[in-house]
Amino acid sequence: MTIITKDISVQHTTLTLTNQRALYWETEATLVVSDLHIGKTAHFRKAGIAIPSAVLDTDLKRLQALIDRFNVRTILVVGDLFHAENNTDIDQFQTFIQKNASITIELIKGNHDRLKDSFYEALGISVFKTHKDVGEIRFVHDEQHCEPTVFCVSGHTHPGVTIKGRGKVFIKLPCFEVSEQRLILPAFSEFTGLNTKRTVEASVCYGFTEKSLFEL
């Protein structure tokens, strides 16, 4: 697995974008991710749809590779850590937590994070209902908890970009959407759709593949 990075300057600090669907904030030793949707594959399998468990395996391997690459004290999930009910996928995530017991996991609740607070507490996950402010940056799940005067890091919209080739050839890639006051993270899970409509005007997309990261 190749990890490629791109540093951007935000509110007098440096944030590091990666081609593995995550952002690293060195000053805070924090890895920021969004929309893992753990439990989604098991939810579909329960409904009789044959989604392989390898999807979650791949996501957690990428997350582990990022932990191994950076000095991570905290993983901050800006919403939709879980997808639905408690199921076998969450058992797998619990094993991942135990393996990384020295790392604090924090969650800003998203629209899919509907499990009881006691459930998160049992996993050792600190929960923020709407947002978390760190210095001059606010972390939220979606834009309703942003403010015009505060730089906001969010998820929720699963941003992507369409790259067109000759004729009718095109490819859709996940991206970071960045504007003067917003940074929207791509969905961390590969088992998500892509929204290729810009959410914020005058924004720049940083698209990426397994072996590259580039500005569009």
C-alpha positions, 0 to 999 in steps of 0.5 A: 500500500502506497501512502502519498501526501499533500500538505495544505495550510489552514488557519495558521497550521498544516493539514496533511491530505493522503491518498488513503482517504484520511487527513493527518494533523501533525500538531495534534497527532490526530488522524481525521476520517469520515464515513467509515460506515462499519456494519454496512456490509454485514447489514446488506448480508443480513438482508440477503445481499452478498457483499463480501466481508473483505470490504471491511478488511480492506478499510481497516488495513488502510486505517492500520497502515495510516496509524503505522505511518504517522504519529497518531495519538487520536483518531477523530471520526467526523461522523458515520463511524457505524452504519446501522445496528450492532452486528458482526462487522462491529465485532471486527472493529472491536478487535481493531480497537483492542490492537490499538489500545493506546490510541484515543478514538473520538466520534462526532455523531453522524446521521447513521450513528444511532446506537446508544451512548452506552454502546460507544462508552463500552468501546471506549469511544468519546462522543461529541453530539454536534461538533468539536472545536480545536483551536481555530478549526471546527470538526463536524459531520455536516454543514448545519453545525458550521459557522461562517467565521470558523474554518470547518472540517466535515464529511457526510457528502462523500465528495468525488470528481469526474475526470473525462478522457477522449470520447465518452471515457471517464472515471470517478475518483474520491476527493477532498473538497477545499474552500476558504472556510471548508474542508470536506473529507472523502468517505473513508470506506470504499463501499460508498457512492461518490457525489461529484457535484461541488458542495461549496462554491469556489472550492478546489478538489484534491483527487487521488488514486492508489498511486497519486494525489493531485489538484483539480 
